[in-house]
Amino acid sequence: VIDGFEGMEGNGPSKGTPVDHRVCVVSTDWLAADRVAVELMGIDFAMIGYLNYCAQTGLGIADLSKIEIVGESISKHIKHYKLHDNIEKQLIWMKISRMAC
């Protein structure tokens, strides 16, 4: 269960800004729930390394077309969250994994 009644954007968890989102995500598949939550936050799923690695190893469903959405369409509830100020440092893994290929 992901309680997205109030989210947080920016420099969380201690210096973030609250986002009045009013959504809830429930699934027996934790990866599917996180995948939907990332979409609701307007964040590119490819940027979330650990979730992509988990999807590649088969720990859950990350393909939105294979996730049953009950209720309104996700697209009606997307809010584009501001990312952390140090997002470039957080995404260094993407550059490293490309170099390894």
C-alpha positions in Angstrom: 0.0 0.0 0.0 1.4 3.4 -1.0 -0.3 6.3 0.7 0.0 9.2 -1.7 -2.5 11.5 -0.1 0.4 13.8 0.4 3.6 13.2 -1.5 7.0 15.0 -1.2 9.1 16.5 -4.0 12.5 18.1 -4.1 15.0 17.6 -1.4 13.3 15.0 0.8 13.0 13.4 3.1 13.9 16.2 5.5 13.8 19.3 3.3 11.2 18.4 0.7 8.1 20.2 -0.3 4.7 18.6 0.3 2.6 17.7 -2.7 -1.2 17.5 -2.3 -1.7 14.4 -4.6 -4.5 12.4 -3.0 -3.8 9.0 -4.6 -3.4 5.5 -3.2 -1.7 2.6 -4.8 -2.4 -1.0 -3.7 -1.0 -4.2 -5.1 0.2 -7.6 -4.0 3.2 -7.0 -6.3 5.4 -4.4 -4.7 7.3 -3.6 -7.9 4.0 -3.0 -9.8 2.9 -0.7 -7.0 6.2 1.3 -7.2 6.0 1.4 -11.0 2.5 2.9 -10.9 3.6 5.4 -8.2 6.6 6.5 -10.2 4.3 7.1 -13.2 1.9 9.1 -11.0 4.8 11.3 -9.9 5.7 12.1 -13.5 9.1 10.5 -13.2 10.8 8.5 -16.0 10.9 4.9 -14.7 14.2 4.4 -16.5 15.8 6.8 -14.0 15.0 4.6 -11.0 17.9 2.2 -11.1 17.0 -0.2 -8.3 13.5 -0.7 -9.6 14.8 -1.4 -13.1 17.3 -3.9 -11.8 14.5 -5.6 -9.8 12.4 -5.8 -13.0 15.3 -7.3 -15.0 15.7 -10.0 -12.4 11.9 -10.8 -12.4 11.1 -9.7 -8.9 7.8 -8.2 -10.1 5.9 -6.6 -13.0 7.2 -3.2 -14.2 5.5 -3.1 -17.6 2.5 -0.8 -17.3 0.7 -2.6 -20.1 0.7 -5.7 -17.9 -0.6 -4.0 -14.7 -4.3 -4.0 -14.1 -5.4 -0.5 -13.1 -8.7 -0.4 -11.2 -10.4 3.0 -11.0 -9.6 6.1 -13.0 -6.8 6.2 -15.6 -3.3 7.0 -14.2 -3.0 9.8 -16.7 -5.8 11.7 -14.9 -3.7 11.8 -11.7 -0.1 12.5 -12.8 1.6 15.3 -11.0 5.2 16.1 -12.1 7.3 16.1 -9.0 10.4 18.3 -8.7 13.5 16.1 -8.3 16.2 16.5 -5.7 18.8 19.2 -6.3 21.5 16.6 -6.6 19.7 14.5 -9.1 22.8 14.4 -11.4 24.8 12.7 -8.7 22.0 10.3 -8.1 21.9 9.3 -11.7 25.7 8.6 -12.0 24.8 4.8 -12.1 23.3 5.4 -15.5 26.6 6.6 -17.0 28.5 3.8 -15.3 26.2 1.1 -16.6 26.5 2.4 -20.1 30.3 2.4 -19.9 30.2 -1.2 -18.8 28.3 -2.3 -21.9 
